[in-house]
Amino acid sequence: MQSLMNLLDPTWWLSILGAFATIGVLAIIFAETGLLLGFFLPGDSLLVAAGIFSSAEVAKGIPGLEPLSLPVLLIGTPLCAIAGAQLGHLLGARYGRRLFDKPDSRLFKREHVLQAEEFFGKFGEARAVVLARFVPIVRTFMNPVAGVLGMRPKRFLTWNAVGAVLWTESMILLGNVLGHQVDPKEIDRYILPGVFLIVLISVIPIVVEVVKKRRAAKAAPVPTGRHHRVPTDAD
């Protein structure tokens, strides 16, 4: 159980990465978005933590940790997120259908495809790819699913880039602001609440869209072209 908790703890990752923390963050972001086994990695909280520990004063709180480079993070993380997602899309386009068609697949199940199709149907390809960035686990599986469902690579690249920039930059800058505003000894208290706040804000468009569609469905006129039984001699 402790090992699992460590994998979800961004400060644990940064502490073991030490002087290589900046490069490590880039590698983890690529793995979480591009490698299917990376869905358990703490993408959101890691980005916030990376922004926090880009402050030299805060970084002193972890032995052996060098302050992360904010410019490298702001440039490198969106690039890694874009590259990872493109890899996921490519894998989905080439091999995804075979995996989804296998009922016993451990990585994929048919229900993932059905959920993605419903997600795409509600929000459209563009919004689905962008919004998925802010939903843990979903952002990992959405990329190959988009490939399976035939989203064109160039169109996927465009909205993949938009989502990657919005996601990584918002998380890192939030962390950087927190790192300069709060007491370094209490920084752990602000990482998860900060992530939760951004994720909450990001899902608002999803909730609004669902509510609009439900209201539209209720307001839609009931079809009047009913079939009436033709009277017979027995009547």
C-alpha positions as CSV (number, residue, x, y, z in Angstrom):
1,M,0.0,0.0,0.0
2,Q,2.8,2.4,0.9
3,S,4.5,1.8,-2.5
4,L,1.2,2.7,-4.3
5,M,0.9,5.8,-2.2
6,N,4.4,6.8,-3.1
7,L,3.7,6.5,-6.8
8,L,0.8,9.0,-6.4
9,D,2.9,11.4,-4.3
10,P,4.6,14.1,-6.5
11,T,7.0,15.1,-3.7
12,W,8.2,11.4,-3.5
13,W,8.9,11.5,-7.3
14,L,10.8,14.8,-7.0
15,S,12.8,13.6,-4.0
16,I,14.1,10.5,-5.7
17,L,14.8,12.4,-8.9
18,G,16.9,14.9,-7.0
19,A,19.1,16.9,-9.3
20,F,17.4,15.4,-12.3
21,A,13.9,16.5,-11.2
22,T,13.3,18.8,-14.2
23,I,14.2,16.1,-16.8
24,G,12.3,13.6,-14.7
25,V,9.1,15.6,-14.8
26,L,9.3,15.9,-18.6
27,A,9.8,12.1,-18.9
28,I,6.8,11.4,-16.6
29,I,4.5,13.7,-18.5
30,F,5.5,12.0,-21.8
31,A,4.9,8.6,-20.2
32,E,1.5,9.5,-18.7
33,T,0.1,10.8,-21.9
34,G,1.8,8.5,-24.4
35,L,2.4,5.1,-22.7
36,L,-0.7,3.2,-21.7
37,L,0.9,2.0,-18.5
38,G,1.5,5.5,-17.4
39,F,-2.1,6.2,-16.4
40,F,-1.2,5.8,-12.7
41,L,1.4,8.6,-12.8
42,P,0.5,11.8,-10.9
43,G,0.4,14.2,-13.9
44,D,-1.7,17.0,-12.4
45,S,-0.2,17.1,-8.9
46,L,3.3,16.6,-10.3
47,L,3.0,19.6,-12.5
48,V,1.8,21.7,-9.6
49,A,4.6,20.4,-7.4
50,A,7.1,21.1,-10.1
51,G,5.9,24.7,-10.3
52,I,6.1,25.0,-6.5
53,F,9.6,23.6,-6.3
54,S,10.9,25.9,-9.1
55,S,11.2,28.3,-6.1
56,A,14.7,27.9,-4.7
57,E,13.5,28.6,-1.1
58,V,10.9,25.9,-1.3
59,A,13.2,23.4,-2.9
60,K,15.5,23.5,0.1
61,G,12.8,21.6,2.0
62,I,13.7,18.4,0.1
63,P,17.2,17.1,0.7
64,G,19.2,16.8,-2.6
65,L,16.6,18.5,-4.7
66,E,17.8,21.3,-6.9
67,P,15.2,24.0,-7.8
68,L,13.4,23.0,-11.0
69,S,13.9,25.3,-14.1
70,L,10.7,27.2,-14.7
71,P,11.6,28.2,-18.3
72,V,12.4,24.5,-19.1
73,L,9.2,23.4,-17.5
74,L,7.1,25.9,-19.4
75,I,8.6,25.0,-22.7
76,G,9.3,21.3,-22.2
77,T,6.2,20.0,-20.5
78,P,3.7,21.0,-23.2
79,L,6.1,19.6,-25.9
80,C,6.4,16.3,-24.0
81,A,2.6,16.2,-23.5
82,I,2.0,16.8,-27.2
83,A,4.5,14.2,-28.2
84,G,3.2,11.7,-25.8
85,A,-0.4,12.2,-26.9
86,Q,0.6,11.9,-30.6
87,L,2.3,8.6,-29.8
88,G,-0.9,7.4,-28.1
89,H,-3.0,8.5,-31.1
90,L,-0.6,6.6,-33.5
91,L,-0.7,3.5,-31.4
92,G,-4.5,3.6,-31.3
93,A,-4.8,4.2,-35.0
94,R,-2.5,1.3,-35.8
95,Y,-3.1,-1.3,-33.1
96,G,-6.0,0.0,-31.0
97,R,-8.9,-1.7,-32.7
98,R,-7.3,-5.1,-32.1
99,L,-6.9,-4.4,-28.4
100,F,-10.4,-3.1,-28.0
101,D,-11.9,-6.0,-29.8
102,K,-10.3,-8.4,-27.3
103,P,-12.8,-8.8,-24.4
104,D,-10.0,-10.1,-22.1
105,S,-7.6,-7.2,-22.8
106,R,-6.2,-5.8,-19.5
107,L,-5.3,-2.4,-20.9
108,F,-8.4,-1.8,-23.0
109,K,-12.0,-2.9,-22.8
110,R,-14.7,-2.4,-25.3
111,E,-16.5,-0.1,-22.9
112,H,-13.6,2.4,-23.2
113,V,-14.4,2.7,-26.9
114,L,-18.1,3.1,-26.3
115,Q,-17.5,5.8,-23.6
116,A,-15.2,7.7,-25.9
117,E,-17.7,7.5,-28.8
118,E,-20.3,9.0,-26.4
119,F,-17.8,11.6,-25.2
120,F,-17.0,12.6,-28.8
121,G,-20.6,12.7,-29.7
122,K,-21.5,15.0,-26.8
123,F,-18.6,17.4,-27.1
124,G,-17.1,16.9,-30.5
125,E,-13.6,15.8,-31.3
126,A,-11.9,19.1,-30.5
127,R,-13.5,19.7,-27.1
128,A,-13.2,16.1,-26.1
129,V,-9.4,16.1,-26.7
130,V,-8.9,19.4,-24.9
131,L,-11.1,18.6,-21.9
132,A,-9.7,15.1,-21.5
133,R,-6.4,16.7,-20.6
134,F,-7.8,17.8,-17.2
135,V,-9.3,14.4,-16.3
136,P,-6.9,11.9,-14.7
137,I,-6.7,8.5,-16.5
138,V,-9.0,9.7,-19.2
139,R,-6.2,11.9,-20.7
140,T,-4.1,8.7,-21.1
141,F,-6.8,6.6,-22.8
142,M,-8.4,9.4,-24.8
143,N,-5.4,9.6,-27.2
144,P,-5.4,6.0,-28.5
145,V,-9.2,6.0,-28.5
146,A,-9.1,9.1,-30.8
147,G,-6.9,7.1,-33.1
148,V,-9.2,4.1,-33.0
149,L,-12.2,6.3,-33.8
150,G,-10.4,7.7,-36.8
151,M,-9.7,11.3,-35.8
152,R,-7.4,12.7,-38.4
153,P,-3.8,13.1,-37.2
154,K,-3.5,16.8,-38.2
155,R,-6.8,17.7,-36.5
156,F,-5.8,15.7,-33.5
157,L,-2.4,17.5,-33.4
158,T,-4.0,20.9,-33.4
159,W,-6.3,20.3,-30.5
160,N,-3.8,18.1,-28.7
161,A,-1.5,21.1,-28.7
162,V,-4.2,23.4,-27.4
163,G,-5.1,21.0,-24.6
164,A,-1.4,20.3,-23.7
165,V,-0.5,24.0,-23.4
166,L,-3.6,24.9,-21.4
167,W,-3.1,21.9,-19.1
168,T,0.6,22.1,-18.4
169,E,1.0,25.9,-18.2
170,S,-2.0,26.3,-15.9
171,M,-0.8,23.6,-13.5
172,I,2.9,24.8,-13.4
173,L,2.0,28.5,-13.1
174,L,-0.4,27.7,-10.3
175,G,2.3,25.9,-8.5
176,N,4.8,28.7,-9.1
177,V,2.4,31.2,-7.6
178,L,1.8,29.0,-4.6
179,G,5.5,28.5,-4.1
180,H,6.1,32.2,-3.8
181,Q,3.0,33.0,-1.6
182,V,2.8,30.3,1.1
183,D,5.1,29.1,3.8
184,P,7.5,26.4,2.4
185,K,6.9,24.3,5.5
186,E,3.1,24.1,4.7
187,I,3.4,23.6,0.9
188,D,2.1,20.0,0.9
189,R,-1.2,21.3,2.1
190,Y,-1.8,23.3,-1.1
191,I,-0.7,20.9,-3.8
192,L,-3.8,18.7,-4.0
193,P,-6.4,21.5,-3.3
194,G,-4.8,23.5,-6.1
195,V,-5.1,20.5,-8.5
196,F,-8.6,19.9,-7.4
197,L,-9.6,23.5,-8.1
198,I,-8.2,23.5,-11.6
199,V,-9.8,20.1,-12.4
200,L,-13.1,21.4,-11.0
201,I,-13.0,24.5,-13.2
202,S,-12.1,22.4,-16.3
203,V,-15.1,20.1,-15.9
204,I,-17.6,23.0,-15.7
205,P,-17.9,23.1,-19.6
206,I,-18.7,19.3,-19.5
207,V,-21.4,19.8,-16.9
208,V,-22.9,22.7,-18.7
209,E,-23.0,20.8,-22.0
210,V,-24.6,17.8,-20.4
211,V,-27.3,20.0,-18.7
212,K,-28.0,21.8,-22.0
213,K,-28.5,18.6,-23.9
214,R,-30.8,17.2,-21.2
215,R,-32.9,20.3,-21.2
216,A,-33.0,20.3,-25.0
217,A,-34.1,16.7,-25.0
218,K,-36.9,17.4,-22.5
219,A,-38.0,20.5,-24.4
220,A,-38.1,18.6,-27.7
221,P,-41.7,18.1,-29.0
222,V,-43.0,14.6,-28.7
223,P,-43.6,13.0,-32.1
224,T,-47.3,13.1,-33.0
225,G,-47.2,10.6,-35.9
226,R,-48.6,7.8,-33.8
227,H,-50.0,4.7,-35.5
228,H,-53.7,4.3,-34.7
229,R,-55.2,0.9,-34.7
230,V,-57.6,0.4,-37.6
231,P,-61.0,-0.6,-36.3
232,T,-62.0,-4.1,-37.3
233,D,-65.3,-5.9,-37.6
234,A,-64.8,-7.3,-34.1
235,D,-65.1,-3.7,-32.6
